[in-house]
Amino acid sequence: MQSAVSLFGGMRLVQDDRYHMLGLDTILLSDFATLKRNMRVCDLGAGVGALSLLLAGREKTAVIDGLELSPGACALAEENIKLNGLSDRVFVHPADLRSEKLPLCAGAYDLIVTNPPYFARGSGRMPEGDRSLARSEEACPLSSLLKTARRLLKWGGYFSLVYRPERLCELIVSLSGQRIEPKRLRLVLKDARSAPSLVLLEGKVGASPGLKILPPLIIKMEAGGDSEEINRIYQREIPG
């Protein structure tokens, strides 16, 4: 079943419950990633285009290519791009990122972003159909994802993702193995007393060692309601 949601800056996103739906993790990643003027960006596992649209709205000079394995999600991403008048600088390509023959140029990207599957193969019950592609590494192992990211990134390019904190050690080791040096780390907490539920991590190709650990991003305040930073990310106007 399809539904439409409003994004920042007046954009609209048409979703379908057969595919991965927009969530907090995608929105937080769109805010966290280092995005500068005239960057060429690649969204690995673009789904229906939510992250690509959010980044395009954040930086009007960015040119964004998305790779998506599911033909249905890819078609809906193309519709969302047209719906928001972004066909001149946001593109989606039907492709398997594990392929050696991708429709993108190696070493061409300043930034790669991804909200990848969080769960290793065989780890629990998965949803049926294309939604499983967004949850399980069956079609997108971490090793393949990082290998492709490294192939597409320029020297000095950035790689940003959102991931599960219990897999952080594996992620950092795998990044370093591709010469993507982890540079910024931020943990996401439901509230100040909770254990982290997500991790935002950014690496840079060929950078010297040195990881900056940012203050945690807290979603809810103890008194109730969203934190000031969540309100900023969602671009909400809070009465003074």
Biotite code that builds the C-alpha atoms (Angstrom):
import biotite.structure as struc

atoms = struc.array([
    struc.Atom([0.000, 0.000, 0.000], chain_id="A", res_id=1, res_name="MET", atom_name="CA", element="C"),
    struc.Atom([1.332, 3.419, -0.933], chain_id="A", res_id=2, res_name="GLN", atom_name="CA", element="C"),
    struc.Atom([1.339, 6.529, 1.249], chain_id="A", res_id=3, res_name="SER", atom_name="CA", element="C"),
    struc.Atom([2.848, 10.007, 0.981], chain_id="A", res_id=4, res_name="ALA", atom_name="CA", element="C"),
    struc.Atom([4.773, 11.940, 3.627], chain_id="A", res_id=5, res_name="VAL", atom_name="CA", element="C"),
    struc.Atom([6.073, 15.499, 3.713], chain_id="A", res_id=6, res_name="SER", atom_name="CA", element="C"),
    struc.Atom([9.801, 16.111, 3.821], chain_id="A", res_id=7, res_name="LEU", atom_name="CA", element="C"),
    struc.Atom([11.659, 19.302, 4.638], chain_id="A", res_id=8, res_name="PHE", atom_name="CA", element="C"),
    struc.Atom([11.490, 22.237, 2.238], chain_id="A", res_id=9, res_name="GLY", atom_name="CA", element="C"),
    struc.Atom([8.103, 21.274, 0.829], chain_id="A", res_id=10, res_name="GLY", atom_name="CA", element="C"),
    struc.Atom([9.240, 18.006, -0.731], chain_id="A", res_id=11, res_name="MET", atom_name="CA", element="C"),
    struc.Atom([7.012, 14.918, -0.842], chain_id="A", res_id=12, res_name="ARG", atom_name="CA", element="C"),
    struc.Atom([7.952, 11.255, -0.586], chain_id="A", res_id=13, res_name="LEU", atom_name="CA", element="C"),
    struc.Atom([5.690, 8.501, -1.896], chain_id="A", res_id=14, res_name="VAL", atom_name="CA", element="C"),
    struc.Atom([6.315, 5.240, -0.029], chain_id="A", res_id=15, res_name="GLN", atom_name="CA", element="C"),
    struc.Atom([5.122, 1.670, -0.407], chain_id="A", res_id=16, res_name="ASP", atom_name="CA", element="C"),
    struc.Atom([4.999, -0.809, 2.460], chain_id="A", res_id=17, res_name="ASP", atom_name="CA", element="C"),
    struc.Atom([6.560, -3.458, 0.205], chain_id="A", res_id=18, res_name="ARG", atom_name="CA", element="C"),
    struc.Atom([9.838, -1.535, 0.555], chain_id="A", res_id=19, res_name="TYR", atom_name="CA", element="C"),
    struc.Atom([11.813, 0.089, 3.358], chain_id="A", res_id=20, res_name="HIS", atom_name="CA", element="C"),
    struc.Atom([9.886, 2.999, 4.886], chain_id="A", res_id=21, res_name="MET", atom_name="CA", element="C"),
    struc.Atom([11.353, 6.328, 5.947], chain_id="A", res_id=22, res_name="LEU", atom_name="CA", element="C"),
    struc.Atom([12.562, 6.227, 9.552], chain_id="A", res_id=23, res_name="GLY", atom_name="CA", element="C"),
    struc.Atom([14.483, 8.227, 12.106], chain_id="A", res_id=24, res_name="LEU", atom_name="CA", element="C"),
    struc.Atom([17.760, 6.563, 11.095], chain_id="A", res_id=25, res_name="ASP", atom_name="CA", element="C"),
    struc.Atom([17.585, 7.939, 7.536], chain_id="A", res_id=26, res_name="THR", atom_name="CA", element="C"),
    struc.Atom([16.713, 11.433, 8.765], chain_id="A", res_id=27, res_name="ILE", atom_name="CA", element="C"),
    struc.Atom([19.566, 11.458, 11.284], chain_id="A", res_id=28, res_name="LEU", atom_name="CA", element="C"),
    struc.Atom([22.048, 10.285, 8.642], chain_id="A", res_id=29, res_name="LEU", atom_name="CA", element="C"),
    struc.Atom([20.949, 13.011, 6.227], chain_id="A", res_id=30, res_name="SER", atom_name="CA", element="C"),
    struc.Atom([21.799, 15.585, 8.914], chain_id="A", res_id=31, res_name="ASP", atom_name="CA", element="C"),
    struc.Atom([25.045, 13.938, 10.075], chain_id="A", res_id=32, res_name="PHE", atom_name="CA", element="C"),
    struc.Atom([26.817, 13.436, 6.741], chain_id="A", res_id=33, res_name="ALA", atom_name="CA", element="C"),
    struc.Atom([29.437, 15.984, 5.700], chain_id="A", res_id=34, res_name="THR", atom_name="CA", element="C"),
    struc.Atom([27.831, 17.701, 2.700], chain_id="A", res_id=35, res_name="LEU", atom_name="CA", element="C"),
    struc.Atom([29.550, 20.610, 0.962], chain_id="A", res_id=36, res_name="LYS", atom_name="CA", element="C"),
    struc.Atom([28.822, 22.701, -2.125], chain_id="A", res_id=37, res_name="ARG", atom_name="CA", element="C"),
    struc.Atom([29.067, 20.983, -5.508], chain_id="A", res_id=38, res_name="ASN", atom_name="CA", element="C"),
    struc.Atom([29.718, 17.558, -4.019], chain_id="A", res_id=39, res_name="MET", atom_name="CA", element="C"),
    struc.Atom([29.039, 14.493, -6.092], chain_id="A", res_id=40, res_name="ARG", atom_name="CA", element="C"),
    struc.Atom([27.232, 12.022, -3.843], chain_id="A", res_id=41, res_name="VAL", atom_name="CA", element="C"),
    struc.Atom([26.322, 8.331, -4.116], chain_id="A", res_id=42, res_name="CYS", atom_name="CA", element="C"),
    struc.Atom([23.562, 6.698, -2.067], chain_id="A", res_id=43, res_name="ASP", atom_name="CA", element="C"),
    struc.Atom([24.211, 2.944, -1.816], chain_id="A", res_id=44, res_name="LEU", atom_name="CA", element="C"),
    struc.Atom([20.935, 1.074, -1.420], chain_id="A", res_id=45, res_name="GLY", atom_name="CA", element="C"),
    struc.Atom([18.788, 4.088, -2.247], chain_id="A", res_id=46, res_name="ALA", atom_name="CA", element="C"),
    struc.Atom([15.409, 2.408, -1.709], chain_id="A", res_id=47, res_name="GLY", atom_name="CA", element="C"),
    struc.Atom([12.593, 4.707, -2.818], chain_id="A", res_id=48, res_name="VAL", atom_name="CA", element="C"),
    struc.Atom([14.929, 7.719, -2.697], chain_id="A", res_id=49, res_name="GLY", atom_name="CA", element="C"),
    struc.Atom([14.289, 9.183, 0.767], chain_id="A", res_id=50, res_name="ALA", atom_name="CA", element="C"),
    struc.Atom([17.930, 9.809, 1.728], chain_id="A", res_id=51, res_name="LEU", atom_name="CA", element="C"),
    struc.Atom([18.812, 11.157, -1.712], chain_id="A", res_id=52, res_name="SER", atom_name="CA", element="C"),
    struc.Atom([15.907, 13.612, -1.559], chain_id="A", res_id=53, res_name="LEU", atom_name="CA", element="C"),
    struc.Atom([16.825, 14.790, 1.943], chain_id="A", res_id=54, res_name="LEU", atom_name="CA", element="C"),
    struc.Atom([20.424, 15.454, 0.897], chain_id="A", res_id=55, res_name="LEU", atom_name="CA", element="C"),
    struc.Atom([19.309, 17.218, -2.284], chain_id="A", res_id=56, res_name="ALA", atom_name="CA", element="C"),
    struc.Atom([17.083, 19.469, -0.187], chain_id="A", res_id=57, res_name="GLY", atom_name="CA", element="C"),
    struc.Atom([19.897, 20.189, 2.256], chain_id="A", res_id=58, res_name="ARG", atom_name="CA", element="C"),
    struc.Atom([22.434, 21.209, -0.417], chain_id="A", res_id=59, res_name="GLU", atom_name="CA", element="C"),
    struc.Atom([21.053, 22.655, -3.644], chain_id="A", res_id=60, res_name="LYS", atom_name="CA", element="C"),
    struc.Atom([24.339, 22.204, -5.545], chain_id="A", res_id=61, res_name="THR", atom_name="CA", element="C"),
    struc.Atom([24.815, 18.499, -4.802], chain_id="A", res_id=62, res_name="ALA", atom_name="CA", element="C"),
    struc.Atom([24.494, 15.942, -7.611], chain_id="A", res_id=63, res_name="VAL", atom_name="CA", element="C"),
    struc.Atom([23.344, 12.561, -6.293], chain_id="A", res_id=64, res_name="ILE", atom_name="CA", element="C"),
    struc.Atom([23.392, 9.078, -7.809], chain_id="A", res_id=65, res_name="ASP", atom_name="CA", element="C"),
    struc.Atom([21.565, 6.243, -6.094], chain_id="A", res_id=66, res_name="GLY", atom_name="CA", element="C"),
    struc.Atom([22.108, 2.505, -6.545], chain_id="A", res_id=67, res_name="LEU", atom_name="CA", element="C"),
    struc.Atom([19.165, 0.217, -5.806], chain_id="A", res_id=68, res_name="GLU", atom_name="CA", element="C"),
    struc.Atom([18.803, -3.541, -6.307], chain_id="A", res_id=69, res_name="LEU", atom_name="CA", element="C"),
    struc.Atom([14.976, -3.777, -6.159], chain_id="A", res_id=70, res_name="SER", atom_name="CA", element="C"),
    struc.Atom([13.362, -2.841, -9.511], chain_id="A", res_id=71, res_name="PRO", atom_name="CA", element="C"),
    struc.Atom([10.136, -1.810, -7.780], chain_id="A", res_id=72, res_name="GLY", atom_name="CA", element="C"),
    struc.Atom([11.872, 0.469, -5.270], chain_id="A", res_id=73, res_name="ALA", atom_name="CA", element="C"),
    struc.Atom([14.000, 1.893, -8.056], chain_id="A", res_id=74, res_name="CYS", atom_name="CA", element="C"),
    struc.Atom([10.915, 2.756, -10.133], chain_id="A", res_id=75, res_name="ALA", atom_name="CA", element="C"),
    struc.Atom([9.291, 4.468, -7.148], chain_id="A", res_id=76, res_name="LEU", atom_name="CA", element="C"),
    struc.Atom([12.499, 6.401, -6.475], chain_id="A", res_id=77, res_name="ALA", atom_name="CA", element="C"),
    struc.Atom([12.374, 7.687, -10.050], chain_id="A", res_id=78, res_name="GLU", atom_name="CA", element="C"),
    struc.Atom([8.784, 8.826, -9.473], chain_id="A", res_id=79, res_name="GLU", atom_name="CA", element="C"),
    struc.Atom([9.810, 10.642, -6.281], chain_id="A", res_id=80, res_name="ASN", atom_name="CA", element="C"),
    struc.Atom([12.653, 12.391, -8.072], chain_id="A", res_id=81, res_name="ILE", atom_name="CA", element="C"),
    struc.Atom([10.284, 13.628, -10.788], chain_id="A", res_id=82, res_name="LYS", atom_name="CA", element="C"),
    struc.Atom([7.611, 14.561, -8.241], chain_id="A", res_id=83, res_name="LEU", atom_name="CA", element="C"),
    struc.Atom([10.059, 16.922, -6.537], chain_id="A", res_id=84, res_name="ASN", atom_name="CA", element="C"),
    struc.Atom([11.517, 18.409, -9.725], chain_id="A", res_id=85, res_name="GLY", atom_name="CA", element="C"),
    struc.Atom([14.997, 16.996, -9.128], chain_id="A", res_id=86, res_name="LEU", atom_name="CA", element="C"),
    struc.Atom([15.549, 15.049, -12.351], chain_id="A", res_id=87, res_name="SER", atom_name="CA", element="C"),
    struc.Atom([18.426, 17.355, -13.291], chain_id="A", res_id=88, res_name="ASP", atom_name="CA", element="C"),
    struc.Atom([20.612, 16.402, -10.314], chain_id="A", res_id=89, res_name="ARG", atom_name="CA", element="C"),
    struc.Atom([19.252, 13.287, -8.579], chain_id="A", res_id=90, res_name="VAL", atom_name="CA", element="C"),
    struc.Atom([19.408, 9.944, -10.377], chain_id="A", res_id=91, res_name="PHE", atom_name="CA", element="C"),
    struc.Atom([18.747, 6.329, -9.451], chain_id="A", res_id=92, res_name="VAL", atom_name="CA", element="C"),
    struc.Atom([20.313, 3.320, -11.165], chain_id="A", res_id=93, res_name="HIS", atom_name="CA", element="C"),
    struc.Atom([19.018, -0.271, -10.966], chain_id="A", res_id=94, res_name="PRO", atom_name="CA", element="C"),
    struc.Atom([22.130, -2.236, -10.012], chain_id="A", res_id=95, res_name="ALA", atom_name="CA", element="C"),
    struc.Atom([23.579, -4.779, -7.625], chain_id="A", res_id=96, res_name="ASP", atom_name="CA", element="C"),
    struc.Atom([26.363, -3.063, -5.687], chain_id="A", res_id=97, res_name="LEU", atom_name="CA", element="C"),
    struc.Atom([28.218, -6.403, -5.538], chain_id="A", res_id=98, res_name="ARG", atom_name="CA", element="C"),
    struc.Atom([28.712, -6.293, -9.304], chain_id="A", res_id=99, res_name="SER", atom_name="CA", element="C"),
    struc.Atom([32.109, -5.516, -10.807], chain_id="A", res_id=100, res_name="GLU", atom_name="CA", element="C"),
    struc.Atom([30.315, -3.641, -13.612], chain_id="A", res_id=101, res_name="LYS", atom_name="CA", element="C"),
    struc.Atom([28.437, -0.746, -12.047], chain_id="A", res_id=102, res_name="LEU", atom_name="CA", element="C"),
    struc.Atom([26.855, 2.098, -14.067], chain_id="A", res_id=103, res_name="PRO", atom_name="CA", element="C"),
    struc.Atom([28.978, 4.620, -12.123], chain_id="A", res_id=104, res_name="LEU", atom_name="CA", element="C"),
    struc.Atom([32.552, 5.834, -12.497], chain_id="A", res_id=105, res_name="CYS", atom_name="CA", element="C"),
    struc.Atom([35.176, 4.613, -10.042], chain_id="A", res_id=106, res_name="ALA", atom_name="CA", element="C"),
    struc.Atom([36.806, 7.332, -7.960], chain_id="A", res_id=107, res_name="GLY", atom_name="CA", element="C"),
    struc.Atom([34.191, 9.907, -8.948], chain_id="A", res_id=108, res_name="ALA", atom_name="CA", element="C"),
    struc.Atom([32.424, 10.614, -5.642], chain_id="A", res_id=109, res_name="TYR", atom_name="CA", element="C"),
    struc.Atom([33.126, 13.109, -2.861], chain_id="A", res_id=110, res_name="ASP", atom_name="CA", element="C"),
    struc.Atom([30.646, 11.489, -0.476], chain_id="A", res_id=111, res_name="LEU", atom_name="CA", element="C"),
    struc.Atom([28.995, 8.098, -0.177], chain_id="A", res_id=112, res_name="ILE", atom_name="CA", element="C"),
    struc.Atom([26.073, 7.608, 2.190], chain_id="A", res_id=113, res_name="VAL", atom_name="CA", element="C"),
    struc.Atom([24.212, 4.452, 3.110], chain_id="A", res_id=114, res_name="THR", atom_name="CA", element="C"),
    struc.Atom([21.574, 3.184, 5.499], chain_id="A", res_id=115, res_name="ASN", atom_name="CA", element="C"),
    struc.Atom([22.495, -0.482, 5.041], chain_id="A", res_id=116, res_name="PRO", atom_name="CA", element="C"),
    struc.Atom([20.961, -3.721, 6.310], chain_id="A", res_id=117, res_name="PRO", atom_name="CA", element="C"),
    struc.Atom([21.731, -4.010, 10.027], chain_id="A", res_id=118, res_name="TYR", atom_name="CA", element="C"),
    struc.Atom([21.465, -7.764, 10.490], chain_id="A", res_id=119, res_name="PHE", atom_name="CA", element="C"),
    struc.Atom([23.856, -10.521, 9.449], chain_id="A", res_id=120, res_name="ALA", atom_name="CA", element="C"),
    struc.Atom([22.611, -13.445, 7.395], chain_id="A", res_id=121, res_name="ARG", atom_name="CA", element="C"),
    struc.Atom([20.461, -15.885, 9.341], chain_id="A", res_id=122, res_name="GLY", atom_name="CA", element="C"),
    struc.Atom([20.035, -13.622, 12.383], chain_id="A", res_id=123, res_name="SER", atom_name="CA", element="C"),
    struc.Atom([16.353, -13.911, 13.162], chain_id="A", res_id=124, res_name="GLY", atom_name="CA", element="C"),
    struc.Atom([13.122, -13.815, 11.214], chain_id="A", res_id=125, res_name="ARG", atom_name="CA", element="C"),
    struc.Atom([13.046, -11.436, 8.273], chain_id="A", res_id=126, res_name="MET", atom_name="CA", element="C"),
    struc.Atom([10.084, -9.846, 6.471], chain_id="A", res_id=127, res_name="PRO", atom_name="CA", element="C"),
    struc.Atom([9.097, -11.320, 3.135], chain_id="A", res_id=128, res_name="GLU", atom_name="CA", element="C"),
    struc.Atom([9.867, -9.897, -0.294], chain_id="A", res_id=129, res_name="GLY", atom_name="CA", element="C"),
    struc.Atom([11.877, -6.784, -1.034], chain_id="A", res_id=130, res_name="ASP", atom_name="CA", element="C"),
    struc.Atom([11.633, -5.454, 2.533], chain_id="A", res_id=131, res_name="ARG", atom_name="CA", element="C"),
    struc.Atom([14.079, -8.141, 3.602], chain_id="A", res_id=132, res_name="SER", atom_name="CA", element="C"),
    struc.Atom([16.730, -6.533, 1.379], chain_id="A", res_id=133, res_name="LEU", atom_name="CA", element="C"),
    struc.Atom([16.739, -3.497, 3.699], chain_id="A", res_id=134, res_name="ALA", atom_name="CA", element="C"),
    struc.Atom([17.118, -5.585, 6.884], chain_id="A", res_id=135, res_name="ARG", atom_name="CA", element="C"),
    struc.Atom([19.291, -8.580, 6.070], chain_id="A", res_id=136, res_name="SER", atom_name="CA", element="C"),
    struc.Atom([22.785, -8.713, 4.564], chain_id="A", res_id=137, res_name="GLU", atom_name="CA", element="C"),
    struc.Atom([21.751, -11.595, 2.309], chain_id="A", res_id=138, res_name="GLU", atom_name="CA", element="C"),
    struc.Atom([22.132, -9.381, -0.790], chain_id="A", res_id=139, res_name="ALA", atom_name="CA", element="C"),
    struc.Atom([24.384, -6.726, 0.758], chain_id="A", res_id=140, res_name="CYS", atom_name="CA", element="C"),
    struc.Atom([27.198, -8.037, 3.000], chain_id="A", res_id=141, res_name="PRO", atom_name="CA", element="C"),
    struc.Atom([29.129, -5.357, 4.865], chain_id="A", res_id=142, res_name="LEU", atom_name="CA", element="C"),
    struc.Atom([32.339, -6.410, 3.094], chain_id="A", res_id=143, res_name="SER", atom_name="CA", element="C"),
    struc.Atom([30.781, -5.886, -0.356], chain_id="A", res_id=144, res_name="SER", atom_name="CA", element="C"),
    struc.Atom([29.251, -2.568, 0.664], chain_id="A", res_id=145, res_name="LEU", atom_name="CA", element="C"),
    struc.Atom([32.565, -1.152, 1.866], chain_id="A", res_id=146, res_name="LEU", atom_name="CA", element="C"),
    struc.Atom([34.501, -2.522, -1.095], chain_id="A", res_id=147, res_name="LYS", atom_name="CA", element="C"),
    struc.Atom([32.124, -0.746, -3.483], chain_id="A", res_id=148, res_name="THR", atom_name="CA", element="C"),
    struc.Atom([32.208, 2.442, -1.428], chain_id="A", res_id=149, res_name="ALA", atom_name="CA", element="C"),
    struc.Atom([35.994, 2.500, -1.601], chain_id="A", res_id=150, res_name="ARG", atom_name="CA", element="C"),
    struc.Atom([35.952, 1.855, -5.353], chain_id="A", res_id=151, res_name="ARG", atom_name="CA", element="C"),
    struc.Atom([33.601, 4.781, -5.989], chain_id="A", res_id=152, res_name="LEU", atom_name="CA", element="C"),
    struc.Atom([35.151, 7.318, -3.594], chain_id="A", res_id=153, res_name="LEU", atom_name="CA", element="C"),
    struc.Atom([37.794, 9.866, -4.489], chain_id="A", res_id=154, res_name="LYS", atom_name="CA", element="C"),
    struc.Atom([40.978, 10.013, -2.441], chain_id="A", res_id=155, res_name="TRP", atom_name="CA", element="C"),
    struc.Atom([39.975, 12.168, 0.516], chain_id="A", res_id=156, res_name="GLY", atom_name="CA", element="C"),
    struc.Atom([36.283, 11.377, -0.013], chain_id="A", res_id=157, res_name="GLY", atom_name="CA", element="C"),
    struc.Atom([33.831, 10.867, 2.860], chain_id="A", res_id=158, res_name="TYR", atom_name="CA", element="C"),
    struc.Atom([31.780, 7.799, 3.759], chain_id="A", res_id=159, res_name="PHE", atom_name="CA", element="C"),
    struc.Atom([28.841, 8.168, 6.171], chain_id="A", res_id=160, res_name="SER", atom_name="CA", element="C"),
    struc.Atom([26.425, 5.567, 7.450], chain_id="A", res_id=161, res_name="LEU", atom_name="CA", element="C"),
    struc.Atom([24.016, 4.722, 10.248], chain_id="A", res_id=162, res_name="VAL", atom_name="CA", element="C"),
    struc.Atom([24.438, 1.304, 11.872], chain_id="A", res_id=163, res_name="TYR", atom_name="CA", element="C"),
    struc.Atom([23.799, -0.817, 14.938], chain_id="A", res_id=164, res_name="ARG", atom_name="CA", element="C"),
    struc.Atom([26.084, -0.187, 17.931], chain_id="A", res_id=165, res_name="PRO", atom_name="CA", element="C"),
    struc.Atom([26.582, -3.899, 18.626], chain_id="A", res_id=166, res_name="GLU", atom_name="CA", element="C"),
    struc.Atom([28.369, -4.190, 15.264], chain_id="A", res_id=167, res_name="ARG", atom_name="CA", element="C"),
    struc.Atom([30.569, -1.125, 15.743], chain_id="A", res_id=168, res_name="LEU", atom_name="CA", element="C"),
    struc.Atom([33.849, -3.031, 16.245], chain_id="A", res_id=169, res_name="CYS", atom_name="CA", element="C"),
    struc.Atom([33.267, -5.069, 13.100], chain_id="A", res_id=170, res_name="GLU", atom_name="CA", element="C"),
    struc.Atom([32.443, -1.884, 11.187], chain_id="A", res_id=171, res_name="LEU", atom_name="CA", element="C"),
    struc.Atom([35.555, 0.016, 12.267], chain_id="A", res_id=172, res_name="ILE", atom_name="CA", element="C"),
    struc.Atom([37.858, -2.909, 11.465], chain_id="A", res_id=173, res_name="VAL", atom_name="CA", element="C"),
    struc.Atom([36.222, -3.344, 8.051], chain_id="A", res_id=174, res_name="SER", atom_name="CA", element="C"),
    struc.Atom([36.487, 0.367, 7.246], chain_id="A", res_id=175, res_name="LEU", atom_name="CA", element="C"),
    struc.Atom([40.161, 0.459, 8.134], chain_id="A", res_id=176, res_name="SER", atom_name="CA", element="C"),
    struc.Atom([40.718, -2.565, 5.904], chain_id="A", res_id=177, res_name="GLY", atom_name="CA", element="C"),
    struc.Atom([39.464, -0.489, 2.958], chain_id="A", res_id=178, res_name="GLN", atom_name="CA", element="C"),
    struc.Atom([41.653, 2.514, 3.934], chain_id="A", res_id=179, res_name="ARG", atom_name="CA", element="C"),
    struc.Atom([38.568, 4.457, 4.976], chain_id="A", res_id=180, res_name="ILE", atom_name="CA", element="C"),
    struc.Atom([39.750, 5.887, 8.273], chain_id="A", res_id=181, res_name="GLU", atom_name="CA", element="C"),
    struc.Atom([36.982, 6.393, 10.887], chain_id="A", res_id=182, res_name="PRO", atom_name="CA", element="C"),
    struc.Atom([36.951, 10.122, 11.768], chain_id="A", res_id=183, res_name="LYS", atom_name="CA", element="C"),
    struc.Atom([33.606, 11.012, 13.432], chain_id="A", res_id=184, res_name="ARG", atom_name="CA", element="C"),
    struc.Atom([31.395, 8.884, 15.668], chain_id="A", res_id=185, res_name="LEU", atom_name="CA", element="C"),
    struc.Atom([28.080, 9.712, 17.323], chain_id="A", res_id=186, res_name="ARG", atom_name="CA", element="C"),
    struc.Atom([25.845, 7.458, 19.390], chain_id="A", res_id=187, res_name="LEU", atom_name="CA", element="C"),
    struc.Atom([22.067, 7.880, 19.291], chain_id="A", res_id=188, res_name="VAL", atom_name="CA", element="C"),
    struc.Atom([20.130, 7.368, 22.562], chain_id="A", res_id=189, res_name="LEU", atom_name="CA", element="C"),
    struc.Atom([16.381, 7.215, 23.109], chain_id="A", res_id=190, res_name="LYS", atom_name="CA", element="C"),
    struc.Atom([16.897, 9.236, 26.310], chain_id="A", res_id=191, res_name="ASP", atom_name="CA", element="C"),
    struc.Atom([19.759, 10.130, 28.644], chain_id="A", res_id=192, res_name="ALA", atom_name="CA", element="C"),
    struc.Atom([19.405, 6.878, 30.611], chain_id="A", res_id=193, res_name="ARG", atom_name="CA", element="C"),
    struc.Atom([19.182, 4.505, 27.656], chain_id="A", res_id=194, res_name="SER", atom_name="CA", element="C"),
    struc.Atom([21.855, 2.447, 25.955], chain_id="A", res_id=195, res_name="ALA", atom_name="CA", element="C"),
    struc.Atom([22.641, 3.532, 22.386], chain_id="A", res_id=196, res_name="PRO", atom_name="CA", element="C"),
    struc.Atom([20.201, 2.277, 19.729], chain_id="A", res_id=197, res_name="SER", atom_name="CA", element="C"),
    struc.Atom([22.047, 3.582, 16.660], chain_id="A", res_id=198, res_name="LEU", atom_name="CA", element="C"),
    struc.Atom([25.508, 4.767, 15.724], chain_id="A", res_id=199, res_name="VAL", atom_name="CA", element="C"),
    struc.Atom([26.415, 7.401, 13.127], chain_id="A", res_id=200, res_name="LEU", atom_name="CA", element="C"),
    struc.Atom([29.914, 6.996, 11.740], chain_id="A", res_id=201, res_name="LEU", atom_name="CA", element="C"),
    struc.Atom([31.907, 8.879, 9.147], chain_id="A", res_id=202, res_name="GLU", atom_name="CA", element="C"),
    struc.Atom([35.204, 7.873, 7.578], chain_id="A", res_id=203, res_name="GLY", atom_name="CA", element="C"),
    struc.Atom([37.558, 9.514, 5.121], chain_id="A", res_id=204, res_name="LYS", atom_name="CA", element="C"),
    struc.Atom([39.631, 7.807, 2.446], chain_id="A", res_id=205, res_name="VAL", atom_name="CA", element="C"),
    struc.Atom([43.343, 7.985, 3.156], chain_id="A", res_id=206, res_name="GLY", atom_name="CA", element="C"),
    struc.Atom([43.014, 10.124, 6.285], chain_id="A", res_id=207, res_name="ALA", atom_name="CA", element="C"),
    struc.Atom([45.423, 9.880, 9.194], chain_id="A", res_id=208, res_name="SER", atom_name="CA", element="C"),
    struc.Atom([44.222, 8.063, 12.353], chain_id="A", res_id=209, res_name="PRO", atom_name="CA", element="C"),
    struc.Atom([42.202, 10.064, 14.859], chain_id="A", res_id=210, res_name="GLY", atom_name="CA", element="C"),
    struc.Atom([38.580, 9.433, 15.766], chain_id="A", res_id=211, res_name="LEU", atom_name="CA", element="C"),
    struc.Atom([36.448, 12.288, 17.101], chain_id="A", res_id=212, res_name="LYS", atom_name="CA", element="C"),
    struc.Atom([33.688, 11.043, 19.401], chain_id="A", res_id=213, res_name="ILE", atom_name="CA", element="C"),
    struc.Atom([30.847, 13.566, 19.412], chain_id="A", res_id=214, res_name="LEU", atom_name="CA", element="C"),
    struc.Atom([28.385, 14.124, 22.267], chain_id="A", res_id=215, res_name="PRO", atom_name="CA", element="C"),
    struc.Atom([25.516, 11.619, 22.123], chain_id="A", res_id=216, res_name="PRO", atom_name="CA", element="C"),
    struc.Atom([22.384, 12.549, 20.216], chain_id="A", res_id=217, res_name="LEU", atom_name="CA", element="C"),
    struc.Atom([19.477, 12.208, 22.643], chain_id="A", res_id=218, res_name="ILE", atom_name="CA", element="C"),
    struc.Atom([16.027, 11.825, 21.121], chain_id="A", res_id=219, res_name="ILE", atom_name="CA", element="C"),
    struc.Atom([13.724, 12.404, 24.104], chain_id="A", res_id=220, res_name="LYS", atom_name="CA", element="C"),
    struc.Atom([14.063, 14.730, 27.108], chain_id="A", res_id=221, res_name="MET", atom_name="CA", element="C"),
    struc.Atom([13.451, 13.469, 30.646], chain_id="A", res_id=222, res_name="GLU", atom_name="CA", element="C"),
    struc.Atom([10.561, 15.905, 31.026], chain_id="A", res_id=223, res_name="ALA", atom_name="CA", element="C"),
    struc.Atom([8.946, 14.486, 27.892], chain_id="A", res_id=224, res_name="GLY", atom_name="CA", element="C"),
    struc.Atom([8.933, 15.634, 24.314], chain_id="A", res_id=225, res_name="GLY", atom_name="CA", element="C"),
    struc.Atom([11.688, 15.646, 21.727], chain_id="A", res_id=226, res_name="ASP", atom_name="CA", element="C"),
    struc.Atom([15.091, 17.108, 22.427], chain_id="A", res_id=227, res_name="SER", atom_name="CA", element="C"),
    struc.Atom([16.142, 20.494, 21.087], chain_id="A", res_id=228, res_name="GLU", atom_name="CA", element="C"),
    struc.Atom([18.456, 18.837, 18.582], chain_id="A", res_id=229, res_name="GLU", atom_name="CA", element="C"),
    struc.Atom([15.761, 16.535, 17.228], chain_id="A", res_id=230, res_name="ILE", atom_name="CA", element="C"),
    struc.Atom([13.534, 19.568, 16.768], chain_id="A", res_id=231, res_name="ASN", atom_name="CA", element="C"),
    struc.Atom([16.363, 21.276, 14.877], chain_id="A", res_id=232, res_name="ARG", atom_name="CA", element="C"),
    struc.Atom([16.902, 18.256, 12.619], chain_id="A", res_id=233, res_name="ILE", atom_name="CA", element="C"),
    struc.Atom([13.176, 18.062, 11.870], chain_id="A", res_id=234, res_name="TYR", atom_name="CA", element="C"),
    struc.Atom([13.171, 21.833, 11.262], chain_id="A", res_id=235, res_name="GLN", atom_name="CA", element="C"),
    struc.Atom([10.394, 22.447, 13.737], chain_id="A", res_id=236, res_name="ARG", atom_name="CA", element="C"),
    struc.Atom([9.614, 25.915, 14.982], chain_id="A", res_id=237, res_name="GLU", atom_name="CA", element="C"),
    struc.Atom([9.314, 25.822, 18.767], chain_id="A", res_id=238, res_name="ILE", atom_name="CA", element="C"),
    struc.Atom([7.515, 28.760, 20.428], chain_id="A", res_id=239, res_name="PRO", atom_name="CA", element="C"),
    struc.Atom([9.884, 30.906, 22.470], chain_id="A", res_id=240, res_name="GLY", atom_name="CA", element="C"),
])
